[in-house]
């Protein structure tokens, strides 16, 4: 049966080849969603190896965090933009899981993640999540959680306000746009130290609003992670 499935898969790939989400080349049999070349050549930030890194500095004077790190640099027209577009707009929740899993494996090589109670994905507003069919940050969190062996809590933080597009807004305008957009629902007193994960970080305003909601409910030990950092 396994041999038959292999032949069937090979036959189908002749007419419907699986393509890399980064460069659109045909994937080899052992490759999944991203080709080996794309994975090797991605613009890794290595933030987790840098004290007071570039991403951490954007939160200075705004909110207190344990640390901040992103997996990849986001550039207009680059491979990471194509990958994130596939994740958010082309119905590829599996890509989110893979990115989270890859990031977790990268982090665990260099950093100890001890005593974290949960990974919390940045939530979408309910109508937006219903339209998309999933929350991409939650899919990333699930992959990350599997690699780091930390549970995912997707019910604690809730987005209660739909906001205007953040595109073309500066940091202050983004913050004002997001103020009071998030609440903590059914607070769990055993959650003290958490990871907050987003897909793409630009000014950090969305994460700042989330952190303030968590702080207001007694959660003060927060590490921020993201897949892409748009500088």
Buried (B, 14 or more C-beta within 10 A) or exposed (E): EEEEEEEEEEEEBEEEEBBBBBBEEEBEEEBBBBBEEBBEEBBBBEBBEEEEBBBBEBBEEBBEBBBBBBBBBBEEEBBBBBBBEBBBEEEBBBBBBBBBBBBBBBBEEEBEBEEBBBBBBBBBBEEEBEEBEBBBBBBBBBBBBBBBEBEBBBEBBBBEEEBEEBEEBEBEBBBEBBBEBBBBEEEBEEBBBBBBBBBBBBBBBBBBBBBBBBBEBEBBBBBBBBBBBBE
